[in-house]
Amino acid sequence: MTAPALPSDLPRRTTGTRVRSGNAMSRTRAAVLDAAAHCVERYGVKRTTMGDIALKAAVAKATLYNHFRTKDDVLAALVASRAAALAEHCRAAAAGEPLQADGVGAVPVGAGLAAALEVASAGLASDGPLRRLVADDPGLAAALAAPGEGRGWEQVRAAVRDVLAAAGAPADDDAVALVLRWLLSQVLWPASPQEARAGAARLASALGG
């Protein structure tokens, strides 16, 4: 009869192995999304291929497919990633926290809802992949910019609600919808910095932010 295993007899996982593996996967995913953004901006959505993305990311196609099954999956993750980064910049601006000028959006002077809306407007106006999509296929861009249901839109609305709350403005459904419509209108018709500042100030004033 085999003696029961003692704790010291059990297999041990090398300390930090899972963490290192997770970090490597995160870095690969980030590289893929950066590559996808570059390819979409350069070639357009339709002409970008999984091979283009793998080549730019310097990963094997098999590695790319381990992370994403299709190009649509890559593009969906790219949109989600860039939207989340922009939302965090907006929340930080609303709360008056320091911002890093990393290309997501211009850093405004001051804090509050108007500042957050300026960051959002600048981010939408300067997003290379988004601008290429609008130029190549405005019909598709318009369809994507139409608020709908589903997990993605729930996350967007939650991000808008967080920004409103950070700015001390009402964060009810009507306020979220109003801000969201203002932002999505700039997907197709991006505002100039002057227009964005004026519009942001009026919207913030109307919402009490």
N, C-alpha and C positions, 0 to 999 in steps of 0.2 A: 504494500500500500504506500502510495506516495505521500510524503509529509506535506502539510499545507504550506503554501508559500508565505514567508514572512515579508513585511514591508520592504526590508532591505534586499529581498530576492527579486522583487518586481522590476520590470524594465524601466529604465529612467530616460526621460526625454532630455536631450542636451539643452541646457539653459539658453533661452533666447532664440532657439531655432524657429519656433513659430513666429516670433516677432520679426526676425530677419526676413522670413519668407513673406510675411504680410507686407513689410516695407518694400520688398522687391516687386511684389505685385502692384502695389500702389504706384511705385515709380514707373513701372511699365504702362499701367493704365493712363497715368498723367502724360507720359510721352506719346502714347497713341492719340489721346485727345488733342494735344498740342499739334501733332502731325495732321490730324483731321482738319483742324482749324486752318492750318497753313494750306492744305490741299484744296479745301473748299474755297478759300479766298483766291487762290491762284487759278484753279481749273473750273470752279463752279460745282454745284451739288451733283448734277447729272454726270459730269465727266470724271469726277473723282471716283477712283476704284479702291478696293481693299488693298490691291498691290501697291498703289500710290501711297496709301497710308502706312503700310508696313515698311516700305522703302524709306519714307521720310522719318519714321519713328525708329529706324534701324533695328527692327525686330523681324524675326522669321514670320512668314504668313501663318504658319501653324500656331505660333505664339499669339498672334493677333486673333485668330479664330478661337483660341482658348479663352479669350476675354470677351469677344463679341462675335455672335454668330453671323450677323449680316451688316451691311453698310448702314442700313436704317437703325440698327442697334447702336452703332458708333455715333451716328448723328444725333440720336435721341439723348445719349449720354453727354455728348458735347453741349447740346442746348441746356440740359439740366445743370451741367457743371458751370457754364458761363452765367446762367441765370442765378445760381446760388452765390457765385462770387460777387456779382453785381448787387444782389440783395443784401449781402453782408456789408458791402461798402455803403449802401444806402442807410442801413440800420446804424452803422457807426457814425455816419454823418448826422443822422437825426439825433443821436445821443451826444454828439459833440466829442466823440473819441477821435484820436489821431488817425489819419488815413495815410496809406502808402500810395504814391502815384505810380501804379504798376500797369497802366494802360487800360484798366477796366473802366475808369471814368475820371474826369478831371476832379481835383479836390477843391471844393468851394471854400470861401471864407465864411466863418460862422458855423452855426449848427441849427438844428430844427428841421421841420418838414420841408421848407423851401430848399434848404441845402441838400437834403436827401433827394428831392425831386430833380435838382440840377445834376447830381451825380448820375441818377438813372438816365436822364436825357442825354448827357454826354456819353455815357456808356453805350446806349443804343445807336447814337449817331456815329460813333467811332469803331463799332464792332465790324471788323473786316469781313468775316464770313457772312454775317447778317446782311451787310450792304451788298455783297456779291449775289446773295440769294435774291434780294429785292430787285437788283438790276437784271438778273437772268430770268427770273420767273415771278413777277409781281403777283400773279394770280395765286400761286402757291403760298407766297408770303402773306397775302391777305387772308387766305384760308387758315394758315397757322396762327395768325394774330387775332382770330375771332375767338373770344372767350368761350370756353366750353366746360364740360364736366371731366371727370377722371382724375387720377392721382396727380398728374402733372399740374393741372390747373388748381387743384387743391393746395399744392405746395406753393404755387405762385401767389394765390390769395393769402395763404398763411404768412408768406414773406411780406406782402404789402401790409398786412395787419400788424406784424411785428414792427415795421418801420413807423407806422402811424402811432403805435403805442410808445415807441422809443421817443417820438417827437412830442408826446403829450397831447396828441390829437385824438378825436373820436375814432374808434376802430371798428365801428359797426359795419354790417354788410353793405349798406348804401355808400359809406365812405370808401370802403375797399373797392367797390365797383367803379366809383367815380375816378379814383386814382388809377385804377387799372385801365380804364378807357383812355385816359389822358396819355398814359405811357404807351399803350398799344397803337395809338394813332401815330406815334413817332416811329414805329417800325417802318411804315410806308413813307411817311413824310417827316423826316428828322428835323428838329428845330435847330436854328442857329443858337449859339451861346446866349445872345441877347434875347431871342424869343423864349428860350428855355427859362432864363432868369425871370422874365416878366410873367410867363405862364405859371411857373412854380410859385412865385410870390402870390399871385392871385388865388391859385388853388389852395395854397397853405392858409391864406387869410380866410377863404371861404369855409375851410374845415376847422378853423380855430387852432391851427398848428404853428 
